[in-house]
Amino acid sequence: MLGSAPGLSGRWERLEPRPRARMLRQVLHAGLRTSFHALGRFVASHPVFFASAPVLLSILLGASFSRYRVEEDVESLLAPKHSLAKIEGNLVDSLFPVNRSKHALYSDLQTPGRYGRVILTTRKGSVLDPVHLDTILKLHRRIYQMQVTVPATGFNSFNYSFSYLCLPDDKNVCIIDDIIRAMEEIQVARASNRSVPVLRYPITQLADGRQAYIGHQLGGVQGWGPSGAVRAQGTGARGEGVRSARALQLTYYLQARGGLMDRVASQWEKAFCAELQHFAASHPKLGLYPSTSSSLRTDFQFSSVLARRPLLASLGVCGVLALLCCSMRDCVRSKPWLGLLALLSVTLSGLTAAGILNLTGATYNSTYLGIPFVMLGHGLFGSFEMLSSWRRTREDQHVKERMASVFEDVMLRFSGSTMLHLMTLGLAASPLTNMEAVRLFCRTAALAVTISYVYMLSFYSSCLVFTGYLETGYRHGCFCRRVPKPDRLDSKPAWYRCLMYTRYQDEAQTTNLPHGVAHARTPNPNLTHTHTANNPGVHGHVANSTHTHPHSHTHSTASTDPHPQDSHLLLGCVRRCYGEWITNTYVKPFVVLLYLVYISFGLMGFLQVTQGSDPSALVAMDTATVLYTRAQQRYFSSYSPVIGFYIYESAPYWNASVQRDLLEYAKGFQRISWLEAYLNYLSDCNQSTSQPRENFTRTLRHSFLREPQFAHFADDIIFAERGQGEEPDVAASRIFLVAKTTENKREEMSVLLDTLRRLSLTSRVRFLIFNPSFVYLDRYAAAVSSPLRHSLLAVLFLLGLSSLAVVEPLVSVWLGLTLLSVQFGVLGFMTLWGVELDCMSVLCLISALGHSADCSGPLLCGFASGRGESRTRWVRVALERHGVPSLQTLICYSVALVPVGSVRSNLTRTLFRCLTLTAGCSALHTLAFLPTLLTFLPPSKSRGHRPGGEGQRQEVECVEMNDSTRVVDQITTV
């Protein structure tokens, strides 16, 4: 029988030749929908198992939080993983380790494992004034004598002071900053009523004749020049005398030899910060800004601590909004608990993912704060889509059939959007990504999205089954109490009647009949189902009539609800107001104009994108790292950090042309150069600078380096033995360079790095340059942008591939253009909002691909699937079916972001701004731009009509009627 054949549609049409690709899409589409139909029936048949298994699994895996570990190496997270700067840094450490330096250290060039650093500023006056100078030296002595006890209690406790932990010089005395020696000389001169030695800037000369660079130790300097400001210095020590200085920076280096010394050094850093805090309280005229080797890690992870309560508040506010979005006036058909259960499903999936990470030994960092919002957006989208599809099913069917119909209708789209999420996150988590923070985030987010998808199919679906049984039994959606019939409600109070309002099925059967087919629905109880073809004149038939699948009849065919009071508030607004307004002829030009304005501002911001390679921009506000960085930028921005110029191969230094090249390379920099000092020494001794190798090296070793004022250059030269009786070669050496900078210090350092690297490729002398900040600057833009670029290309490739088999090509084209437009807008507007392109903003941009696909994909699929009516009509239908769930998701998602915006952290501020822009741009495209553009751009709605002939095609209605003895197929032509 035709009516009972499972593979036949209720609509008969004249067969026409179709392209093979389209036939393949239809076959695969029908097969997938049939599979999801069977899966939905299976879940509905075992709801207790699918509801309890995720809960038990989450509880078991949640017990693994005893293995919770926090990532301690921030540099490996925020710096490019594979960069030339890291290779150069390893070479530098092998040639000139910190422990080898026996005379001087430069605080912004060497970064040993442990150190304590402080910037001191004056509220009034100069740090070189007698009062402030004595106070600073007093602080230095207190730090020098400070002791820590390790372990804190017990008989095996020992006291460790700085003299035990410091880096010693060749006389086994702690290496301290040169500015301390200069200040001690000034203090001694004042105490003995002698003339104060002149302190020059940025290179000064100490009492022992040694030249010392103090540009990174003395800040806010004013000279004795006519203008009162420091001018660009020349070479050597011929700098201007310092008139006043507003800031001073001191650094205390520690050794960390083995586990015990590392623990001692860690305790000393804590005591160092506590001592400075106590000293600042007793000396209010000085401002102290401490920093240690662990400050960046502590302040970076502190964002997670600050965000705990706001995240809980986000969950609570989102739960209230989800509860309201799932509510209706009809107390039976209203399902408010499903909103909370959707959040519970997301929470359980996050707990399961965290348990898996704990068991696999993974570590946590503050960038993971964005993962709950990735899960929240995707999970809410699936839950609202399923609930919307449930409300379109026929209420006279069994719960299993309704659940199977929901899976058949929703899960194909939901699985497609999940695949987009996994594709974007998976490729960004691949070894192609050079940023470790991005790779770890995307790997964890992909795991969380996968588990959230599984839990949505199991836990949330079983909850929907339970609420379906409550609806079948006419029980209240909140209180689960059976609702009395209208005749019994009439005697109740008004508030009770309002609270228990519902519409019984006998009312629905007499009023829900679609217009034009009322004659086919008779009270005959043997009537099982009715198939009706699409008719342009019958506005009620807009349901799933595109694809001929065996179970499409389970959804209601009414597009206009005869009981508007039972509809959801948002659905009623979209159906009766917004859908007609956004597709109005007079509104469309303004929407197009709005899109042009959107593109214009996006382009304006896109052209101003800046990279944020400063790791202090990702830590919590008002922390030691931020305060220290601000003070450093304010007082020490006149000069760049000390740059090491390393000649890592043997070179003919005695050659005049090589000497000229090296002097030319260092020209224009402030420099501490052993070669320049040695050549001046030879000139002062009336010796030629171009000597044979043996004479050049012999004079360097036995005369120059033995002079007290030049002895510190021994740290900068490595000699290599040749043969017995021969003078050794200079195997490697280093020169220190400092550049004059302006406010854009990091940008200028990046340009300087590229310029000197290009020079090293053409130079006869093999050299490299290095500073620890180069690890963050080197190829940072490429390392940050490559995951986003790869993810975007992967999405476009997936859409193109799926258009050959599953999705219609125009849907893939429209979805791809929408994703590009959303990404372009978010990138442009976040730049205008003051967000730089760093690892956190790139993570948000990657997750924005999946979020925008969640919002706009169902709308495009719903519009493209329609046939036989006007574009405007199908745009309105798509908005009713898929625009409302997207709107509900965007409302809950946006409200959940509000508490996060109140967290005092640069990282969460970037997260809040980027995700807010993602939600806003997705809402504009889903609810404004796409509904307007689809009314006059492809795909066309005229397919399926034969040119010529009658205005309406012949349609066939098949009604299957069963009685107790036989099955009769009644065929009626409409």
Summary of the structure (lengths in Angstrom):
residues: 974
radius of gyration: 37.1
end to end distance: 20.7
largest distance: 127.3
contacts: 3251
relative contact order: 0.13
helix: 56%
strand: 12%
